[in-house]
Amino acid sequence: MEYHNPVLLKECIEGLKINPEGTYVDVTFGGGGHSREILKHLTTGKLYAFDQDDDAVKNKIEDERFVLIKQNFRYLKNFLKMYNALPIDGLLADLGVSSHQFDEATRGFSTRFEAKLDMRMDQNAKQTAADVLNTYNEEDLKRIFKLYGEVDNAGYLASIIFHNRKDKYINTVNDLKVMITKCVKKGKENQYYAQVFQALRIEVNKELDVLQEMLLQSLDVLKPGGRLVVISYHSLEDRLVKNIMRSGKFEGEVDKDFFGNKLTPFELITRKPILPSETENKENNRARSAKLRIAEKK
């Protein structure tokens, strides 16, 4: 099964500062590229990986030091507790959609292929992108396009979909593209469709809710000195990662002690995100929007 090269691989491994006897978690297993590299640095250590995608599970690594958990990473703490794996020395998250999911036409993630509007990362989940488009009220459609896709004319887009779907059920990628043609600025088609699809995908998979749950749990599961290493691909994800690393919260003022010292759970290893090199961007299309942040639990 074709999975592209893991993004920022060397930088992630360095960021984890791997203890050969430690316990590590890769919450986004995918093609297993990052996991395989982590295993190379372990002796008696253990690696637990999470992925809810049936395709990803087929990439399971046969190694006694490796455990693949077919679950959403929002259940991180529960399953690590079940495996008696707490606390851990490092956690890696490579967020977003895998290149395989984009390239597999039938999954409906890509604007490039005609396919049913699915977009479920967990193929056993009930709600698809088509369900969102055909059942959400106009206000909710506007909210997800504005919030998750940062679409300029989100209200107009929501109105077009809401009023036109009465005459035609939106089932496929082309159904949607044809219906919203008049919303798109000439020459900006690809960017616009990408924003719309991003919004739908985030809603279908509740990606930002799930990410917040996982990041909060990382505070509990990492041991002091343990590393949190996260690659994000758009500003909504990156903001959540940056805020939790800087303050232990997603918004608001940093807590301070009686003397005015900041009470933060993490020490920042990266003040600014690490970006892929020009070479990596050329060789790996998926790397282009990647931002890597690293923090160490105090």
Summary of the structure (lengths in Angstrom):
residues: 298
radius of gyration: 20.1
end to end distance: 39.7
largest distance: 64.5
contacts: 929
relative contact order: 0.14
helix: 45%
strand: 15%
